[in-house]
Amino acid sequence: HQALRMLEIPECPFKARPDSDTKPHWVRPDLVCEVRYQGWSADGKLRFPVFLRWRADRRATDIFLEQ
């Protein structure tokens, strides 16, 4: 929680704002985490993502979606 509080920003950092049923809390996309998930939805979203751990060995700028 403290790591995310240090990255707080007032606006969405993405080109396309994701849909949300609740008011989002935005942070700079600087941290990398590992998640487990069941698959991808038809509209390109993760299905049932579960946070596993922070990845201090990876930089956010090195992460990309494999095709």
Phi, psi and omega in degrees: 000318181294321179298321179288323179301325181290343183255008183302139174221156185280337186237161177299129181275002185254154178298315179252118181288125179292149175291147178209140176279342180236167179292122181284159175243111188269143173225156174297137181280069183256338183264155178239134175232163176254135179231153170256143180210161184274336181164195180246139176282169180298333180263017172083023178252151177292140176261124178054055178289141178230124178296132177252309182190160171283148180245088179289345181275359181234145176261144181301327181290345179267354185269136178212160179278118178286137181251000000 
